[in-house]
Amino acid sequence: MSTADDLKEAFAGESQANRKYLAFAKKADEEGNAQVARLFRAAADAETVHAHAHLKVMGGIADTAGNLNEAIEGETEEFRSMYPAMIEEAKKEGNKAAEESFSNANAVEEIHAGLYQKALDELGKNEEVEYYICQYCGNTVEGEAPERCPICGRPKSKFKKAD
């Protein structure tokens, strides 16, 4: 294994730890364990520091146009190849929960690719746009949240404004 391989593995591991710890923090908050939630969020932030450092060393951060192109490529691969195969496997296995999770993500990844393409096309204009994210399926919309999510059907109240 090379250092380049190690950096990729470390980046993936730190990134996953960040997401997992944020999920753990949310659960701790729900259970009334605010101090434990705070610890999980602190550790998640530290894991992000590590992941960003590894990505930087790998040369994985370009200029904004390059980063947008990479994001478009990644999201497109996910909705064209990765998730359709996963959806089919979940169907074969009769795993409805996984099928729904993959299907929601698949639909949203296509939206993300479009949003990134729009941002690339308008790069430099710096027009302010608000984004809202459905907290059930991840649907990401511009402007304002719809009355019902077109992906999962959840109400407007399930959308959170992006920072």
C-alpha positions in Angstrom: 0.0 0.0 0.0 1.3 3.5 -0.8 1.0 6.8 1.1 -1.5 7.9 -1.6 -3.6 4.9 -0.8 -3.2 5.5 2.9 -4.4 9.1 2.5 -7.5 8.0 0.6 -8.3 5.5 3.3 -7.7 8.0 6.1 -9.8 10.6 4.3 -12.7 8.1 3.9 -12.4 6.9 7.5 -12.3 10.4 9.0 -15.2 11.5 6.8 -17.3 8.6 7.9 -16.5 9.1 11.5 -17.6 12.8 11.2 -21.0 11.8 9.8 -21.4 8.9 12.3 -20.6 11.1 15.3 -23.0 13.8 14.2 -25.7 11.1 14.0 -24.7 9.9 17.5 -24.9 13.5 18.7 -28.4 13.9 17.4 -29.5 10.7 19.2 -27.8 11.8 22.4 -29.7 15.2 22.2 -33.0 13.3 21.6 -32.4 11.3 24.7 -31.6 14.4 26.8 -27.8 13.7 27.0 -26.6 17.2 26.0 -23.1 16.8 27.3 -22.5 13.6 25.4 -24.0 15.2 22.3 -21.6 18.1 22.7 -18.7 15.7 22.9 -19.8 13.8 19.8 -20.1 17.2 17.9 -16.6 18.2 19.1 -15.1 14.9 17.9 -17.0 15.2 14.6 -15.4 18.6 14.1 -12.0 17.2 14.8 -12.6 14.4 12.3 -13.4 17.1 9.7 -10.1 18.8 10.4 -8.3 15.5 9.8 -10.3 14.8 6.6 -9.7 18.2 5.2 -6.0 17.9 6.0 -5.8 14.5 4.2 -7.7 15.9 1.2 -5.4 18.9 0.9 -2.3 16.7 1.0 -3.8 14.5 -1.7 -4.3 17.5 -3.9 -8.0 17.0 -3.8 -9.0 20.6 -3.6 -8.9 22.7 -6.8 -10.3 26.1 -7.6 -14.0 26.6 -7.4 -14.6 25.7 -11.1 -12.5 22.6 -10.7 -14.3 21.7 -7.5 -17.7 22.2 -9.2 -16.7 20.0 -12.1 -15.6 17.3 -9.7 -18.8 17.5 -7.8 -20.9 17.3 -11.0 -18.9 14.2 -12.1 -19.3 12.5 -8.7 -23.0 13.2 -8.4 -23.7 12.1 -12.0 -21.8 8.8 -11.4 -23.9 8.2 -8.3 -27.3 8.8 -10.0 -26.5 7.1 -13.3 -24.5 4.1 -12.0 -24.0 3.6 -8.3 -27.5 4.1 -6.9 -29.4 2.3 -9.7 -27.3 -0.8 -9.0 -27.9 -0.6 -5.3 -31.6 -0.1 -5.8 -31.8 -3.2 -7.9 -29.9 -5.2 -5.3 -32.2 -4.0 -2.5 -35.2 -5.0 -4.6 -33.8 -8.5 -5.2 -33.2 -8.9 -1.5 -36.6 -7.5 -0.6 -35.1 -4.8 1.6 -37.7 -2.0 1.3 -36.0 0.3 3.7 -32.7 0.2 1.8 -34.5 0.5 -1.5 -36.3 3.7 -0.3 -33.0 5.1 1.1 -31.2 4.5 -2.1 -34.1 5.7 -4.3 -34.3 9.0 -2.3 -30.6 9.5 -2.6 -30.6 8.7 -6.3 -33.2 11.3 -7.0 -31.5 13.9 -5.0 -28.0 13.3 -6.4 -29.4 14.2 -9.9 -30.7 17.4 -8.4 -27.4 18.2 -6.8 -25.6 17.6 -10.2 -28.0 20.1 -11.7 -27.5 22.7 -9.0 -23.7 22.4 -9.3 -23.9 22.8 -13.1 -26.0 25.9 -12.6 -23.5 27.3 -10.1 -20.7 26.5 -12.6 -22.6 28.2 -15.4 -23.2 31.3 -13.2 -19.8 31.3 -11.5 -18.6 34.8 -10.7 -22.1 36.4 -10.7 -22.4 35.8 -6.9 -26.2 36.1 -6.9 -27.5 35.1 -3.5 -29.8 32.1 -3.5 -31.3 30.4 -0.5 -31.3 26.6 -0.3 -33.6 24.3 1.7 -33.0 20.7 2.5 -35.6 18.1 3.2 -34.5 16.4 6.5 -36.1 13.1 5.4 -34.8 12.5 1.9 -32.2 15.2 1.4 -33.9 16.9 -1.4 -32.2 20.3 -2.0 -34.2 23.2 -3.5 -33.5 26.8 -4.4 -35.5 29.8 -3.3 -37.9 28.4 -0.7 -39.2 25.1 0.5 -42.1 23.6 -1.3 -45.4 22.8 0.4 -44.6 19.1 -0.1 -41.3 17.5 -1.0 -41.5 16.3 -4.6 -39.2 13.3 -3.7 -40.7 11.9 -0.5 -43.9 13.9 0.0 -43.0 15.3 3.4 -44.5 18.6 4.4 -42.7 22.0 4.2 -41.9 21.8 7.9 -39.4 19.0 7.2 -37.2 21.4 5.2 -34.3 23.2 6.9 -32.6 26.3 5.5 -29.0 25.8 4.6 -26.5 28.0 6.5 
